[in-house]
């Protein structure tokens, strides 16, 4: 058994309000390429491209620890009949799970210590324990209300997304036609 199959893990999900769930795997290389291209052409504000990953459409949703990642992943996504629990409220946000390094993954005590350290470091949004200092934290009842709102097929669901896409399109066209030097 390795730390990839047991130990600590982080779930990263699309932000509920994000139009595009672009992850850091896409945004960090894009920021490097844009900064390099701006530097090569002599653009003064080339370093601003490194701020692009801050506008990622994904965030740290949940940090946890387990002795078996396979079963724990299924509990989060689909629920568990053994305990009568439904899937998590954030399971519909295109979640992706990543293993986190854990010192001694077979020891439950060490897994809990590492989990608490990762929660304090990554500030996940949906964790309820050890996460009281996170200003972006979402309480379980609020997460469930957000899930119900996402499940309802109403104008309230699609209108903000359409407005956001329109705003992005207008800003992109304005930046292209007005020249990039005015923006930096």
C-alpha positions in Angstrom: 0.0 0.0 0.0 1.3 3.4 -0.8 0.3 6.9 0.2 -1.7 7.2 -3.0 -4.2 4.5 -2.0 -4.4 5.4 1.7 -3.7 8.5 3.6 -4.8 12.1 2.9 -6.4 13.5 -0.2 -7.9 16.7 -1.5 -11.0 17.1 -3.6 -10.9 20.0 -6.0 -14.2 21.0 -7.6 -15.5 23.6 -10.0 -16.6 26.7 -8.2 -20.4 26.8 -8.1 -20.5 30.2 -9.8 -17.6 29.5 -12.3 -18.5 29.4 -16.0 -15.4 27.4 -17.0 -13.9 25.0 -14.5 -10.3 25.6 -15.7 -7.9 24.0 -13.4 -4.3 24.9 -12.4 -2.9 22.3 -14.8 -4.2 24.5 -17.6 -3.8 28.0 -16.1 -0.2 27.8 -14.8 1.4 26.8 -18.1 -0.8 29.4 -19.9 0.3 32.1 -17.4 4.0 31.2 -18.0 3.5 31.3 -21.8 1.6 34.6 -21.7 4.2 36.2 -19.4 7.1 34.9 -21.6 5.4 36.2 -24.8 4.7 39.6 -23.2 8.3 39.8 -22.0 9.6 38.9 -25.4 7.6 41.6 -27.2 8.6 44.2 -24.6 5.3 44.5 -22.9 5.6 46.5 -19.6 3.0 44.5 -17.7 4.1 41.0 -18.6 4.2 40.0 -14.9 0.5 40.4 -14.6 0.0 37.1 -16.5 1.2 35.3 -13.3 -2.0 36.4 -11.6 -4.0 34.3 -14.0 -4.0 31.2 -11.7 -5.8 33.2 -9.0 -8.8 33.3 -11.3 -9.1 29.5 -11.5 -12.6 28.1 -11.9 -11.7 25.4 -9.4 -11.1 25.4 -5.6 -10.2 23.1 -2.8 -13.5 21.6 -1.7 -12.7 19.0 0.8 -9.6 17.5 2.5 -9.9 14.1 4.2 -8.0 11.0 5.3 -8.9 7.3 4.8 -7.5 3.8 4.9 -9.0 3.0 1.5 -9.4 5.8 -1.1 -11.6 3.7 -3.4 -14.4 3.2 -0.8 -14.1 6.7 0.5 -14.3 8.2 -3.0 -17.5 6.3 -3.6 -19.0 7.4 -0.3 -18.4 11.1 -1.2 -19.7 10.8 -4.7 -22.6 8.3 -4.4 -23.4 8.0 -0.7 -23.3 4.8 1.4 -26.2 2.5 2.1 -24.3 1.1 5.1 -24.5 4.4 7.0 -27.6 5.7 5.2 -25.8 8.7 3.8 -26.3 10.4 0.5 -23.5 11.8 -1.7 -21.9 15.1 -0.7 -23.6 18.3 -1.8 -20.5 19.2 -3.9 -20.4 15.9 -5.8 -22.1 17.4 -8.9 -19.4 20.1 -9.4 -17.0 17.9 -11.5 -14.8 16.8 -8.6 -11.3 15.6 -9.0 -9.3 14.0 -6.2 -5.6 14.3 -5.7 -3.5 12.4 -3.1 -1.6 14.4 -0.5 1.7 13.2 1.1 1.2 11.6 4.4 4.1 10.5 6.7 2.8 7.2 7.9 -0.4 6.4 6.0 -1.1 3.1 7.8 -1.3 4.8 11.2 -4.7 6.4 11.8 -3.2 8.9 14.3 -0.6 10.1 11.8 -3.3 10.4 9.1 -5.4 12.6 11.4 -2.5 14.8 12.2 -1.6 15.2 8.5 -5.3 15.8 7.7 -5.5 18.7 10.2 -2.3 20.2 8.9 -3.5 20.0 5.3 -6.9 21.6 6.3 -5.1 24.5 7.9 -2.8 24.9 4.9 -5.2 24.4 2.0 -8.4 26.0 3.6 -11.0 23.8 1.9 -14.4 25.2 1.5 -16.7 22.3 2.6 -14.7 20.9 5.6 -16.5 21.6 8.9 -14.0 20.5 11.4 -10.7 22.3 11.9 -11.7 24.9 9.4 -13.4 27.7 11.4 -10.8 30.3 10.4 -11.6 30.0 6.7 -13.6 33.1 5.5 -14.8 31.2 2.4 -16.1 28.2 4.4 -19.6 27.0 3.4 -21.7 25.3 6.1 -23.4 22.0 5.3 -26.9 23.4 5.2 -25.8 26.2 2.8 -24.0 23.6 0.6 -27.3 21.6 0.5 -29.3 24.7 -0.5 -26.8 25.5 -3.2 -27.1 21.9 -4.5 -30.9 22.2 -4.6 -30.6 25.5 -6.5 -28.2 23.9 -9.0 -30.6 21.0 -9.5 -33.6 23.2 -10.3 -33.9 24.0 -13.9 -34.8 27.7 -13.7 -33.9 31.0 -15.2 -32.1 31.8 -12.0 -29.6 29.1 -12.8 -28.7 30.1 -16.4 -29.1 33.9 -16.4 -26.0 34.7 -14.3 -23.9 32.3 -16.3 -25.1 33.8 -19.6 -24.4 37.4 -18.3 -20.9 36.3 -17.1 -20.1 34.8 -20.5 -21.3 38.0 -22.2 -19.2 40.1 -19.9 -16.1 38.0 -20.6 -16.7 38.2 -24.3 -17.1 42.0 -24.2 -13.9 42.4 -22.1 -11.9 40.2 -24.4 -13.1 42.0 -27.5 -12.4 45.4 -25.9 -8.9 44.3 -24.9 -8.1 43.0 -28.3 -9.4 46.0 -30.2 -8.1 48.7 -27.8 -4.6 47.4 -27.7 -3.1 45.6 -24.8 -0.8 48.5 -23.7 -3.8 50.3 -22.3 -4.6 47.4 -20.0 -1.2 47.1 -18.4 
